Amino acid sequence: TAGITQAPTSQILAAGRSMTLRCTQDMRHNAMYWYRQDLGLGLRLIHYSNTAGTTGKGEVPDGYSVSRANTDDFPLTLASAVPSQTSVYFCASSVSSTTDTQYFGPGTRLTVL
Amino acid sequence: TQLLEQSPQFLSIQEGENLTVYCNSSSVFSSLQWYRQEPGEGPVLLVTVVTGGEVKKLKRLTFQFGDARKDSSLHITAAQPGDTGLYLCAGVPGGNNRKLIWGLGTSLAVNP
């Protein structure tokens, strides 16, 4: 079982460009999450989805958007990237929004120049 | 705002040594999770503690949840190089808010 896959593994992006980070899970989990991880700041929740068709804002949502058209996919879009969005991005899922264990993907390392 | 403070932030020890890392808060959590993150990978759940005073063991790792459910500790006996990684605690607040509260982590290096 693949679990959660993320693409790309890494990317260098020019400031002002848009980009979509892809996340797919094969565990049929209802809840999905996007985090960014920065040195000294830890894991911070960007957006989440409790179930297909619904999304919510996390701690640091500005500059990011998400969609949840189906159970398996949860893409994260940066409409106009800025250097402060340089980070490692992790997608995660859990069985439900009330089930606590989260399963993480391998991450996408994004550099915005 | 509920916060989880982890200490120490960094720890470098020799193989075979024992160590304890801490996860503290002024708030009560309904449960607390410990994750380990290896370089270049996402965090992986090690254990969840739910009951105040609970102790769980995972081979050489011993996890304890404080009686008041405000703090937790992770003790590693006879550390091995394979224990190297970032140890993260994450608390589940009480009530309807089920979004995890994450600590910043303890970065552990076990040298051969």
Chai-1 contact restraints between the chains, C-beta under 6 A:
chainA,res_idxA,chainB,res_idxB,connection_type,confidence,min_distance_angstrom,max_distance_angstrom,comment,restraint_id
A,G42,B,W102,contact,1.0,0.0,6.0,A-B,restraint_1
A,G42,B,L104,contact,1.0,0.0,6.0,A-B,restraint_2
A,L43,B,W102,contact,1.0,0.0,6.0,A-B,restraint_3
A,F90,B,G42,contact,1.0,0.0,6.0,A-B,restraint_4
A,S97,B,R98,contact,1.0,0.0,6.0,A-B,restraint_5
A,T98,B,R98,contact,1.0,0.0,6.0,A-B,restraint_6
A,D100,B,V92,contact,1.0,0.0,6.0,A-B,restraint_7
A,T101,B,L45,contact,1.0,0.0,6.0,A-B,restraint_8
A,F104,B,G42,contact,1.0,0.0,6.0,A-B,restraint_9
A,F104,B,P43,contact,1.0,0.0,6.0,A-B,restraint_10
A,G105,B,G42,contact,1.0,0.0,6.0,A-B,restraint_11
A,P106,B,E41,contact,1.0,0.0,6.0,A-B,restraint_12
A,P106,B,G42,contact,1.0,0.0,6.0,A-B,restraint_13
A,G107,B,G42,contact,1.0,0.0,6.0,A-B,restraint_14
